[in-house]
Amino acid sequence: MRDLALKMVYDSIKHRVNVSYENYAAGLKDWDCLPLVERGEVIGGVIVKLNELHIGYGKRPKASSLRKHIKDILNRIIRKYGHAVTAVRKDNPSGLKFCGRLGFYQYGELGNQLLLRCDRSNYD
């Protein structure tokens, strides 16, 4: 399931990055990739390392299903580390809006990336 979830995360961003799937997967070998499952089918994944997470999906999930998965993972990270971080490209307004709904706010920029932090999930 990890491989399928990781491939779906990659497929959701491959149009924005210039890296092959093989190099992408090799770069994430020491990250956890938690499958997003809806009705018994893998629809995407959440990649996690320490307090950093990134979300991608191949099939558009129902909002309530996605919130439940993300809520559990996000709250677990916040409990353990005090906050969670992620990054969204400046040319991805829907990703920024999604993260904002979860409780992330911008704390910096790095090149074309907006650096986001969440101290408390909007979905406790």
C-alpha positions in Angstrom: 0.0 0.0 0.0 2.9 2.4 0.7 4.2 2.2 -2.8 0.7 2.9 -4.3 0.2 5.8 -1.9 3.6 7.3 -2.7 2.9 7.0 -6.4 -0.3 8.9 -6.0 1.4 11.6 -4.0 4.0 11.9 -6.8 1.3 11.9 -9.5 -0.4 14.8 -7.8 2.7 17.0 -8.0 4.7 15.7 -11.0 3.5 18.5 -13.2 5.1 21.0 -10.8 8.5 19.2 -10.2 11.3 18.2 -12.5 12.2 14.8 -11.0 11.5 11.2 -12.0 9.4 9.0 -9.8 12.4 6.8 -9.1 14.4 9.8 -7.8 11.4 11.1 -5.9 10.8 7.7 -4.2 14.6 7.3 -3.4 14.6 10.8 -1.8 11.7 9.8 0.5 13.0 6.3 1.5 13.3 7.4 5.1 9.9 9.1 5.3 6.7 7.4 6.3 4.0 7.3 3.7 0.6 6.7 5.2 -2.1 5.6 2.7 -5.3 7.5 2.5 -8.0 4.8 2.2 -11.6 5.4 1.3 -14.1 2.5 1.0 -11.2 0.0 1.0 -9.4 1.8 -1.9 -6.1 3.7 -1.6 -6.8 7.2 -2.9 -3.6 9.0 -1.9 -1.1 9.4 0.8 0.4 11.5 3.5 4.2 11.6 3.7 5.6 12.3 7.1 9.0 12.8 8.6 9.2 14.0 12.2 6.8 17.1 12.3 6.8 17.7 8.5 3.9 16.3 6.4 2.8 16.5 2.7 -0.5 15.3 1.3 -1.4 14.1 -2.2 -4.1 12.1 -3.7 -4.9 10.4 -7.0 -8.6 10.3 -6.6 -10.4 13.3 -5.2 -11.6 12.1 -1.7 -14.8 13.1 0.0 -14.0 16.1 2.2 -15.2 14.4 5.4 -13.0 11.3 4.6 -9.9 13.4 4.0 -10.5 15.5 7.1 -10.6 12.4 9.3 -7.4 11.0 7.9 -5.5 14.3 8.1 -7.0 15.2 11.5 -5.7 12.0 13.1 -2.2 12.4 11.6 -1.9 16.1 12.1 -3.1 16.0 15.7 -0.7 13.1 16.5 2.2 15.2 15.1 1.2 18.3 17.0 0.9 16.3 20.3 4.3 14.9 19.8 6.3 17.9 18.4 4.1 20.9 19.5 3.5 21.9 15.8 3.5 20.6 12.3 5.1 22.1 9.2 4.6 21.8 5.5 5.4 23.8 2.3 3.2 24.8 -0.6 4.4 26.2 -3.9 3.4 29.8 -4.6 1.6 28.6 -7.8 -0.6 26.2 -5.8 -3.5 28.4 -4.4 -5.8 25.4 -3.9 -3.1 23.7 -1.8 -2.6 26.9 0.3 -6.4 27.2 0.8 -6.6 23.5 1.9 -3.8 23.9 4.4 -5.4 27.1 5.8 -8.6 25.2 6.4 -6.6 22.6 8.4 -5.1 25.4 10.6 -1.8 26.1 8.9 -0.5 29.6 8.5 2.5 31.0 6.6 5.6 31.7 8.6 8.1 32.2 5.8 9.2 31.7 2.2 12.0 29.7 0.6 12.3 30.3 -3.1 9.0 29.4 -4.7 7.8 27.7 -1.5 5.5 29.1 1.1 6.5 27.7 4.5 3.5 26.8 6.7 3.1 25.9 10.3 0.2 24.5 12.3 0.1 24.9 16.1 -3.5 23.6 16.5 -5.6 21.8 14.0 -9.0 23.3 13.1 -10.3 19.7 13.3 -9.8 18.5 16.9 
